Amino acid sequence: MAIVPPPALLLLLSPALFWGAPGCAAERAEVLCAGAACYTLHRDQLAWSSAQKRCQNNGGNLATIRSLEEAQHIQELLGRSQAGAGWQGNVWIGLSLEKGKCVQSHDPLRGFTWAGGGKKTNYSAWLAEPHTTCLSHRCASLQPAAPSSPAGWADGPCRAPLPGYVCKFSFQGMCGPLALAGPGTVTYTTPFGVESERLAAAPFGTLAQVTCGAGGGAQQFALCKEQQPAGGFAWNHRGPLCALGCAHRNGGCEQECVEAERGAPPRCACHPGYVLAPDLVSCAPADGCDPNPCEGPCHRRPAGGFECGCAAGYTLAPDGRRCLDVDECLGQPCHQECHNAPGSFACTCRPGYEPEAPGSPRCRDIDECAAGAAACPQLCLNVPGSYLCACRPGYQRDARQEACVDVDECLRDPCPGTCLNVPGSFRCTCPPGFVPAADGGTCHPDPTHTEGPAGASQPTRLLAATLPERPPGSSAQPTATSTTTATTSTTASTTASAGLGAAHDAEHTTDGPKLLLYYILGSLVAILLLMAFALALLAYRRRKAKEEKQQAKSAADDYCWMPEQAESRAAGSEFR
């Protein structure tokens, strides 16, 4: 097999190598590749912005930690450093709060954002609440795990330098490590300019330099660039590498080794029922789904090979084998609140609401008044998500007793006569000899009233409290003129009747014409007095009607409502 020199290989096959720094020497740093990302640890005393710029120059960003799995990868990376003793001190990660934005206590990230953007997740690992501010640029660092303290995040000034930082580089796929059939070493140079001799996975564009022999013999080169149908990538120059012949370690082959002619390295083959894997060294069953190489279900292809699938609520990872949880809440399937769970999600309702049906994503208001959850002393009014308490007409709220107390309507002097307060209402009475008028605001003589023995009057009638309030400035009793006129007319009528009766007793047998004349004169006097009383009463009622029209009482005075503000479900049963 011909060996292609590294410069030609770089020019022809690797235009993406050493992003941002073509021609620069590779950096020696701790690197860990897993899933679809690589993480690198750098030992440089830098501020947060300088560290972020270094990561960006190589095609990445300061590390984002969006899940517990990512946090474990970075902890493993920190544990490799300093000869296996573990990293000491905090390192910068890609979490920051811009100047002018405030810390938000309800947000898992507390208002901070990840460098490079991307979707938000609920994962957080704050060791303590960040410093509350809106006026300064704050950045987060990662504190490694120690025997006396857990790993977690801490915030601080972005300009203060730290002794290290972690970068993250994302890829669409990876190659597996190169297998050597004989003695030799492999040095991997990644596209982000880091050189390492140990990689469990190599990202697309990684150059592998293979040195065969213990003393540094022939060299071979391979590039991770060939995309596989089932996902991921493969090396363009596959095994067996550094093979000495089939007699040494079976030529590096898993099953069968076939010697080549003219000094060429041997090649590998497989037993019946097996096929050669993409690395050209190992063998896989002809039925790719037995054993199942997938995290989820495996589907055989008619033309050979297999394809991995995932259960509902999961999606296939970029490597084509693993399954990743789908965040269904991003599609807003719930009416109010959505909580994502592995492979599923759950809908919940805000306080004061309940699901329309068991398992329904929609919510409906709870009628606390009908359910008996409200503790109102008199009236309960249901509102969306809560309820309000109110008092019946004739009552008002007592803040000290947290109850509804009776309103003394008589303090407003609503009656033309005497006012009697009763629970929730009041009653008006008129003077003796008078009854309430049809308008409810005045009194007029009772035509059925008669004087009893020794001037005693009949019992006074009571009026239920439906009378409107008397306009301010008007008299509560009938005017002096109307009262005097009524009294005079009544007295005169009584006197005239009494006089005529006496004359009739004395003279009805001797002077008939004179008695008739007395009767006629007495009737005329009574008619005139009644007409005068009627005119005075008409004038009084007109004046009262005019005053009442100018100052009409509002019907809303009979009601006393509590403040119209929604109470929370927890405090809905108390007066505040």
Disulfide bonds with the S-S distance in Angstrom:
Cys33-Cys38 2.04
Cys55-Cys167 1.83
Cys102-Cys134 1.87
Cys139-Cys158 1.92
Cys175-Cys224 1.99
Cys212-Cys242 1.86
Cys246-Cys257 2.00
Cys253-Cys268 1.75
Cys270-Cys283 1.93
Cys289-Cys298 1.89
Cys294-Cys308 1.79
Cys310-Cys323 2.07
Cys329-Cys338 1.98
Cys334-Cys347 1.84
Cys349-Cys363 2.01
Cys369-Cys380 1.80
Cys376-Cys389 1.85
Cys391-Cys404 2.03
Cys410-Cys419 1.91
Cys415-Cys428 1.75
Cys430-Cys443 2.07
